[in-house]
Structures are given as C-alpha cells and as structure tokens.
C-alpha cells in the first residue's frame, strides 16, 4: 500500500442521525465560544454546575475516544492526525479563539475529553466527529500513515478501547484504505456503473433483435383501436 | 319559473377523481406515519446512552412511555411527509386552466364567427378538461341545429323533379361515395336567393315552365301555392318590398316561392285573394287575378292538411289542398298510378335528404256539388259545441277524389356545417340526442337532415299520438288518460328494449334510434320505468325527444348523467334550454341570436354549433391530456420526493429526523419543479389541431379516460417507488467510503444535498419524457429549474445566517463539488432512475401504442409545428377588417348587449296550454318576434 494510507474507524448501529442527537449542538457557540450564551439547542448537555459547556451538546459529549497505535517491525508507525477534517469546517465552523470549557465535567462521561488549551478549530477529532454521519453505520477518518506498506507486512495495532459501544450492541471496526484521484475505494459505484452500462447494452440488443425479427412499422394503422375493433368484430 | 332550478356549481369529473387521489395520498401519508410511529415506539431505549435519555428527558423521547413517544412521533412525521400532498397542484391547475380558457379557447380563430363578430367565450375555467371526455351531447333544435329559417328548396310537379340544389346530407353522401369533397357547383346566373327561397332551376323561372311537358300542372301547382294558405301580406304591394306574415315559416316560404315563380300574392281581403300572374296567357303577359275564397278548411295536427275552396274570375270552382303525403294519398282519385308512384319516390328522396315535404292536390268542383256541401259546412262552422270535430267531418266530405299535382320540399335551414360536425362528433364516439319542443315529424325530419337518423337504422318510436290515446283524450277522463299512456309506454318500452337487445347480440345488426315524445317521456321518467328507458336509450346511437318541456330536457340530461354516469354536454340557445344547460356536466350556450339567457347559464358560449367540433376535439382533448399529465406528474414528483424521506426514517431510529434541509423541502414544489409542469399544462399536444379533427376517434381516449385511470396512476406510483429507492440507496451506499484523494468522509448533509440534487435533476428530466411536443419553453423551464436549484444552493450554502440556527448545509455544495464522486453520481443516478421509465415507455409504444402515438407516426414527416403561434393554431387568415372586428370583440363586453330574453321560444305557450287541455292560439307576438328575429339574422347573401 502506497502512502498515504488512511485509517478509519467504523461504528455500526450507532445512530448519529437520530433527531435528538443531530440537533443537540450549537453552531454559533462553536464559532463564538462563551460569547454566545444561548445554548438551549444543546439540551441535555448545555451546562454543568451552572456553567456553560463548550462545546455543548450531545454530539460533542459523546466524542469518540479510542486510540490506535500502529507498530510495524517493532517500529512505531507515524500517524498524522492533522488535516483529517474538511477545510471549510476548520476555517468557518469552529472558532480559532474558542477553547473547550467545562467539558466532560459532569457525573456522566459520554466520551473523550478535549485539551482546554487547544482551540476548537485545531481539534480535528472533534470536527470530524461533529460532521454527523448519514447512516447508522459510518466511517470516520482517524489519521494517515505517511509511509508505504509492502505486501505481507505485519502491522500490529494497539487499541485502547475507551469508547462504549457495548451497551447498545454496536460494533467497532478499523479500516485501512488508500485513495486515488477519484477518491477512496468505492466498489458500489463502480459496480453500479458497470451494471447499468451492461444492462443498457443488453436492453438495446434486445430491442435491436426485436426490430430485426419482429418490426413494428411506423404508423401501422392496424394498431389503431378503432381498426383493431373492426377486425375483431 | 316552474322550470327554474338551483344553479349548480360545476366541477369536472377529472377534478373529482383527483380528490379521490388526494384522499388516497392522505391514506398513504397516514400509513407511512403509522409505520414510523410504531417503529419509534419500539426503537427508543436507554441503551443508546449517547442520546442522553435520562429520567428527565422530554416526553418525545422518553423510553418509559413508548406510547406517548409513538403518538408524538406520529405528528412529527406528518409534518415531515406532508410533501406527499401536492398542495401547489390546485394552484397550478387553476393557473393552467385559466390560461387555457382565456388564451386558447377565447382566442381561437377557428371558433370565431365573423358574421356576428362573436368569438368563443369560456365563462368558467373549471371545465376545460371535461370537454375532452364528453360522451353524450344533448342538443336543442331551433337556433342550435337549425336557423329557424324555412326555404323553398325543391319541388316535384307532375312527376318531374325541379330544383338543382343539394342539401348538406347529399353533399356528405356524395363525398363519401366519391371519396373526395366536390367543389360546390357554380350557381347559375338565374339563381334567385331571398329569405325563404333557395331554389335554382331555370326550367321553372321566368315563365320557362310553359315549355315543360305539362305546363297546366305547373300552373295548378303555382296557383295552389299562391291561393291555398293563411298568410297575410304586409307593406308595399311590390314583389321586392312585400313581407308575408304567416303562422309558420313554411307557409311564408311557399308563398314566397309562388311569388318567384311569377304568381305574386299581394292582397288579401276577407273573401278574396289577389294574385298577380305573369306569363300565364302568353310570355311576358302580366295580369291581376282576384280569386274568391269561399271556404277555408284549416290546418290542425289531426287533419294534417289545409284546403281552400275558391272561385276563379271565370267561375271555375276549385278546391286546393296541401298536406302530409299520408293524408293526401288516402284521398286521391283513382287512376294515374304512375304519377302517384313517381311522386312517392320523390317524396322519399326528399325525405331522406332531410327536407320537409308537403303534397299538393286539387279538385274541380261543380256548382251543385259545392252548394250541397256548403249547406252542411255552414251549420258546422257556426255550431257551438264540438265545432272542430264537426268541421273535420265536413271536411272529409269534400276533400276526396283529389288530383295530385306534386309536392314541395322545404329545407329547414340548418346552421352552417351542422351535419358534418355531427358526423365528426359521432365518429369521435359521442352520442347526440336531440331534445326539442317541436312536433315529432319536424324533429324526425331534422334528425334526418343532420344525419342522426337514416333509413338503414332501426327506429323505435314511442308516441302518444295513437288512436287509442286520442280517443281517450276525447272522452276527457284525465285519470284514464294517464293510466292508458302509462301502460302504453311501459308496453312499448319493454318491447323496444327486448328488440334492441336482440339487435345488439347480432353481429351486423343495424344501428338503433329512439324517438319519444314529451307526454310519453313524462311517464317513462317515472322511477319504475326510468331504468328501462335508460337501458333502451343507451343501446341507441341516436335519440330524439320531441315536444319536451324545459324541465324534461333537464330530467333526461340528469338521467344519463346520474343513471349512466357518463359525461354529458348540453347545448342550446334559448331560455328554455337553461335548465338543461345547468343540469349537464358541461353547458354550452349559442351566443348571438336568441338573447343571453342560455349564455348566462352556460359554461362555454360559442356562436355556431359547428364550433363544437373544435371545442371538444381540439381544446377539450388537449386540455384533458394536459391536465391528466399535470396531475399524474405532480403525484409522481411528490411521491418520489417523500418516499426518499420515508426510507431515511428507517435508518434514523424512526426519530423523525429530516433527510433534507427545511428550505430544500419547502422550495421543492415552489421553485425547483414548478414551472416545467405548467409548461406541459399549457403547451403539450400530441397531434396538431387539424389532425385532431381528421382523426376524431382520438377523442375516444378521453371518453375511456385512458390517461387518468387508476392503472395509469398505479404505474406512476410504481415508478416513483422505484426511483425513490434508487435515489436513496444509490446515494447513501455510494457515499459511505472516503470521497476524495485526502480520504475525508461525507456527513449527513452532504449526502442529503447529493440526493436532493439527483431528485431535482431526475424529476425535471422525467418531465421531458412525458412531453409530446417539446418547445423552447420546455427547454427554458426545465433548464431554468435545474439551474435555479444550483443557484440557490450556491448562495444558500455560501452564507451563514446571523440568527441562531444550525448551519447544516454551510459549504456543503462546495465540498461536494470538489469531489469526482459528485459528478459521477449525478450522471449515474438519474440514468438508473430513468432507465425504468424509459424501458416502460419503449415497450408501451412498441407493443401497446396509444392511438395518438400511431397518428403521430403516420404524420411524422409533416413539418413539426411546435412553435407557439401554431400551438395556438392562429393562422393569419383574417382580412384587416375582420381582424379589427375580432380585436373589438376581444374587448370587455358591454353589459347592455342584451336582447329581449323575456320571450319564450315560439309555440311554447300554446304547447303547454294544449297539454293541459286549454286551447291557446299562436300569440301575435310570437309571430312578430320570429319575424323580427329572422330579419336580424346576418344576410349571407351579402357575402356571396
């Protein structure tokens, strides 16, 4: 595998698209931080001990916090965790001067915590997580291995299993994948294109055969209903 | 006022069916919501800790009360799926129909009557598409089919036919036989055309009859016409200026004919008729002859003849008689069978050409004979009791041993183009019923003239004019009369029904027709007999109801409308047609001549009966086609859109999360898919207007409701199900991998924007597939709609709003468009989605083509006239003057253009009075009014 090799974590049966979950965030707060006080949309994770939470809401609260360590031939593989979120999110949706505040201080800890000294716009794990997925089974980018891997290379992965998926019967998967200029490997799209193309060809062949064997002349008046009836009666 | 009915508000059948469709959609909506609600109740659970479902969570998501969760989710889902109900459909349809009626129907030059400067007028825009589904037409006679103008047209004198004109029926028959339309023969220079006289034969004009084989018979013929009548001359005693006042226009026509033949009746005194005779003694000689009128035996419906006994200046005593062929032939002297036979043939020939015939006969009387008879006549005439009956009996004594002169044929002038229009309409599968207040003979005659009945048809006649009933009427016992008529009607109906079913089972049986009069109809419409009447009349290809009252007209119409559930259309011109016009699904008023009442009650007003062909076959058919397409397409696009949302619900834990952004959903119907479908509603047409009329059978697709039946809706529903599955699953499945070279992933809003883009593009392209004609307006609107989506999303996802809301789609489209995935999917998904429809359309056209598709193929090489000007079918054929008057007629109407609606149609009062046993003579104003009405008619001769 050629570098960059992308590391994805996949969660199954995880409803990031649940209505309660999707709306439990405040885009204004993510951008303006504590200056923006109206965080009612973040229920039930809008404040703790009377102080607002930044970033508020269920999505941030349930931040994925498993970590992966890759060891190849006794050597630690370099995993780049930068530039895994869309640039528009980093630049425009998460504030450069907004720092986590009062985060994961409640009695219930939903997931990972954030380093309060790093602005949100640089917390790429959070940014990736907060672009909620469309389906209950989704992948999210964890990082990149900036080094080629050969065939039959043995890679040892050390997973710190922090994130709770056991309670709702979810599954976690780790995916390593590369990407070309068209994007990541997408079997479905390729198969679909081939299937559609070949079935179109097939159908057109059938119609050509029909046209040769059993042509219907243009404007054949015997097809007119009033002529058809005339013959039958 | 007894005949007045509540004014109904009319909605078209298609719209009422649309209501059912909407109800079905509501049912589907409820079902979808129910499924979602149950799912949500089952799904919700505390194990999904990341949803924060603590003890204090709001009811909407509280797992401890699943029933409340389900109920609340139900309401959430109703708002979510509400797009399945096409609310904007009604607005769009109203808009389309309004433009159709104001721009297409009102401005169609094919329906513009130049002589009276009247364009067609759609008085309501509700019923355009109803015009495309009419199966039964109920027509008034006078003023609608006919002009109420009698013209002397032909005659047979001494076994010789005179008159070279051809009626429209004869033209039609000749055209059918020769396969081509013969150009109308050049009229000879001798032709004299005035009101009531349309006769062209040089052999009789200007004394030329003297050279005919039997000039004496000709002379008797003309004298009979000039003497035997009850007409009053009025005005100057010169041939040009005189006008005749007659009880019936036929009489006036006969006297006018005599005038033109050189026997000019110019003065009447109580005992004398003065006739100015030309060419009698020798050519060019003119003499005034006074004829002493000794007795007049008047016309009535039982005698069916009229006689005059007159004394010539030279003392000759003659009885002139004219009447129906049946009564005259009974009273002819023996001998001369050859003449009788030939004349009978002529009568039949005239009759089948739709002309009204009268036989003329005379009898020379000796003074003794006359004196004898007159002695009996005088007491009868002056008797106080049963005078009519006694006069009839006396008449019988002298009206015998008559000598046949010949017969006359009068044309009850049809409105222009009526027979050909009726022929086209009947080929279109429309059945035409004539409902008239006239006598049975007249009605049958007109039915012949309009080609509704011909001799090859089997006629069922149910009449109250039988001897039995007449006898009972003479006895005067109302109860007995009613019972007798009811029994007769029942018997006759039963007999006819059985017979008609026998004919129907036979393969090549004749077509059937039914003639029924008002009195019988009164009993036949009785609830017990109604079904029988309906079954019988539905078996018949044409039905004539005569002597019917306005209310009965409406009853017959409702009988078919409600009983047979067919779509009906009534057309009439007078106040007596108002109830019929209101009762039918579509009411059409003939505008222009008989006042405004019918027009005021109608839904559409046209100037001539023949415009009905354009109105139904062209505008009606197109409207039906267009509205059907609009409705089914609306149904499709909303269903497809909503179903994608529905599939998404299953994968969100039934939480009611939106798949699409609020704005996408709101603007979907309003902007992104609104305009193209309106273009289809306005401009789509399968075949051109001229082909529509050339293949009237295409209209049957509307009668069968081929384009908006449940099967068609079902096919649309199937394909929208298919397409929605494609949209949802293709887009979601293909987006679950890394999307660009940097391996970044899409979120919910990226996927939904992708899906929405696919939906908008596909739905707009699908529209192009239903179009029969694609104009530049289609291109503009479809491209514009897709473009509008992109413009919208570029702007919408490019800005952040200042107030607090989730910036879900912020920058989404730019992220999407930076990937190849976007373009690939945008290419693939619409292709896959439309493949099914494409395949279906191909197979349908190949194996089960619609009629219009075949006609399209037949004429595929003809120049494609899809430009807008021709869509409106306006060809610039008007002269500047006509164009100006057309333009003026398009101006807002003056409300004062209102002419004498207070009058009833001629003869009505006397008809109703006579039904109640009261004798009411023809009112003077009836005669005067009819005369003035005819005068106000545009003179065609000015144009020719």
Interface residues (C-beta under 8 A of the other chain):
Chain A: X4 X6 X8 X14 X15 X16 X17 X18 X19 X20 X21 X22 X23 X24 X25 X26 X27 X28 X38 X41 X44 X45 X58 X61 X62 X83 X84 X85 X86 X88 X89 X92 X93 X108 X110 X111 X128 X131 X132 X133 X134 X135 X136 X137 X138 X139 X140 X141 X144 X164 X167 X168 X169 X177 X179 X180 X181 X182 X183 X184 X185 X186 X188 X189 X192 X193 X196 X199 X200 X203 X207 X210 X216 X218 X219 X220 X221 X223 X224 X225 X226 X233
Chain B: X45 X47 X48 X49 X50 X51 X52 X53 X54 X56 X57 X60 X61 X76 X507 X651 X652 X653 X655 X656 X657 X697 X700 X730 X732 X733 X734 X735 X736 X737 X738 X739 X740 X741 X742 X743 X744 X745 X746 X747 X748 X750 X751 X752 X800 X804 X805 X806 X807 X810 X811 X814 X815 X819 X820 X821 X824 X825 X828 X831 X832 X835 X839 X842 X846 X847 X849 X851 X854 X855 X856 X857 X858 X859 X860
